[in-house]
Structures are given as C-alpha cells and as structure tokens.
Amino acid sequence: MYTNTLEEQYKLSAMSLEALNRIRSKNQAKIQEEKQPKRDYARLIFEEYEEDFFSLKLMCDSIFYNCLIKRLDETYESDIQKMFAELATTTRQIYEHINIKPRLYGFNESEVQNESQEVLDNKAVHLITEFLNHNYYSLTDKQLETLYLKEVSTIAKELIVVENVETNDAVNFALKSIIVESLINRINFPMVIKDRVNELITSDNYGMIFDQDELIKLWDHFGKQVRNISKIAATVV
C-alpha cells in the first residue's frame, strides 16, 4: 500500500501535463536568452534547477523503475516502490543543492510530450536491455573480471562469509547488483551530471562558498539507497 509520501511522489499523470505546459512557455523565453553571450562557463553548460522539469524527470525515471518492478516477485513490490520514492527525494535534493536543471536519461522532452505510454514503455525496456547487454551479457569472463573484480570481490566476500552463499552464486549476484547499481545511477544522474557532482564534491572553491559537507552527505546517502535497491532488482537480471 502506498504511503502519503509515495502517493505525492507518483502523482505523475496529474503533474506532468501542467509541468509540460510550463516548460513549453519557458522554452520560448530561453530561445531569446540563449542568443545572448554568456560569461559564466558553468551556466553555458548547466541551466539552473527547475522544479517543473524535475517532475518531468520523475515521470521518465519511473518508466524505467516500473519495468524493473514488474519483473519482481510481488512480495518485494511495496518495499521497492517505497525505496524508489525515497531515492527520488534524495535525487531532487541533490539537483536542488547544486542548482542544476535535471537531465533525462534515454528520453527527450519531445518524446514525452508526443509519444504514447506504450511507446515510452517499450523504449525503456529496450534501453535497459541494451545497457545490460553492453555492460554484462556481451562481455567475456576476462572482460568482466577486468572491469568489476574489485567491487565484486567485496560484495561476494560478504555474501559468502555472512550469509553462507555458495561462491559461484555470490559472485554472480554481486556482479548483477553492480550492473543494476550502475544503471540506476545513470538514470538519476547521466554522466555529465555525475561528473559535475564529483567535481563539486572535491572543489576547494565550491567548499568555500557552498555547503559542501551537505552535498557529500546527500551523495553518500544516494549511493547507499541505490545499493540497497540494486540488491533486490539484481534478482531479476
């Protein structure tokens, strides 16, 4: 059963049309603004945070999440829905903190505005499959070892020692959870945003002006949330 907080997070159908209309009107003003010279390099790359656009991002991200949830056993459904809602809250806080317009993964505004839900769902499934193939299924054992050995060893060791899982099962599960973690990270923070967050976390200049400790706290919390979700979602990969 959804909590009130979860219901607020996922009232996407009611929020999305209003948000899209506001985005359309703002786009016209931005066309004129973009014609003006900009001196700030960061602003040239990153637009300022917009709550309306985060609503749009939340709608798009939920399409991916629903694709994963549908494949889970029903006993996990309520828990992981709540976990995704809590993750969305943290993601919003990070975008707000760094004051950057949220980025969509896999979709663009035009698609969301014009395509049917079926088309969007099918594209999300395709993107998830493509990601898993590129980062897992199409790789040889040697390639997987090169890319993921250190992370896999840490997770697998804990499963073997603490939960008495068989070695092969522990390694396979650890590998899948790492891949799913990478996917969820990419959905929430596409590479250009992730790189920007890591830059701000380590920037002395940023720390002199803004609350860098809070950003680090949020980023660490986000990472823990993603890892917890990945351990459940990995069971269907």
DAWOMO-V263499 format. One record per backbone hydrogen bond with DSSP energy under -1.0 kcal/mol. NH is the residue of the N-H (numbers start at 0). CO is the residue of the C=O. If there is no record, write none. Layout:
# DAWOMO-V263499
nh: <NH | NH>
co: <CO | CO>
This chain:
# DAWOMO-V263499
nh: <6 | 7 | 8 | 9 | 11 | 14 | 15 | 18 | 19 | 20 | 21 | 22 | 23 | 24 | 25 | 26 | 27 | 29 | 30 | 31 | 32 | 33 | 35 | 43 | 44 | 45 | 53 | 54 | 55 | 56 | 57 | 58 | 59 | 60 | 61 | 63 | 64 | 65 | 66 | 67 | 68 | 69 | 71 | 75 | 79 | 80 | 81 | 82 | 83 | 84 | 85 | 86 | 87 | 88 | 89 | 90 | 91 | 92 | 93 | 94 | 95 | 96 | 97 | 99 | 100 | 111 | 112 | 113 | 114 | 119 | 120 | 121 | 122 | 123 | 124 | 125 | 126 | 127 | 128 | 129 | 130 | 131 | 132 | 133 | 134 | 135 | 136 | 137 | 138 | 143 | 144 | 145 | 146 | 147 | 148 | 151 | 152 | 153 | 154 | 155 | 156 | 157 | 158 | 159 | 160 | 161 | 164 | 169 | 170 | 171 | 172 | 173 | 174 | 175 | 176 | 177 | 178 | 179 | 180 | 181 | 182 | 183 | 184 | 185 | 186 | 187 | 188 | 192 | 193 | 194 | 195 | 196 | 197 | 198 | 199 | 200 | 201 | 206 | 207 | 209 | 211 | 214 | 215 | 216 | 217 | 218 | 219 | 220 | 221 | 222 | 223 | 224 | 225 | 226 | 227 | 228 | 229 | 230 | 232 | 233 | 234 | 235 | 236>
co: <2 | 3 | 4 | 5 | 9 | 10 | 11 | 14 | 15 | 16 | 17 | 18 | 19 | 20 | 21 | 22 | 23 | 25 | 26 | 27 | 28 | 29 | 32 | 39 | 40 | 41 | 49 | 50 | 51 | 52 | 53 | 54 | 55 | 56 | 57 | 59 | 60 | 61 | 62 | 63 | 64 | 65 | 68 | 72 | 75 | 76 | 77 | 78 | 79 | 80 | 81 | 82 | 83 | 84 | 85 | 86 | 87 | 88 | 89 | 90 | 91 | 92 | 93 | 94 | 46 | 107 | 108 | 109 | 110 | 115 | 116 | 117 | 118 | 119 | 120 | 121 | 122 | 123 | 124 | 125 | 126 | 127 | 128 | 129 | 130 | 131 | 131 | 132 | 135 | 139 | 140 | 141 | 142 | 143 | 144 | 147 | 148 | 149 | 150 | 151 | 152 | 153 | 154 | 155 | 156 | 157 | 158 | 165 | 166 | 167 | 168 | 169 | 170 | 171 | 172 | 173 | 174 | 175 | 176 | 177 | 178 | 179 | 180 | 181 | 182 | 183 | 184 | 189 | 189 | 190 | 191 | 192 | 193 | 194 | 195 | 196 | 197 | 202 | 203 | 205 | 209 | 210 | 211 | 212 | 213 | 214 | 215 | 216 | 217 | 218 | 219 | 220 | 221 | 222 | 223 | 224 | 225 | 226 | 228 | 229 | 231 | 232 | 233>
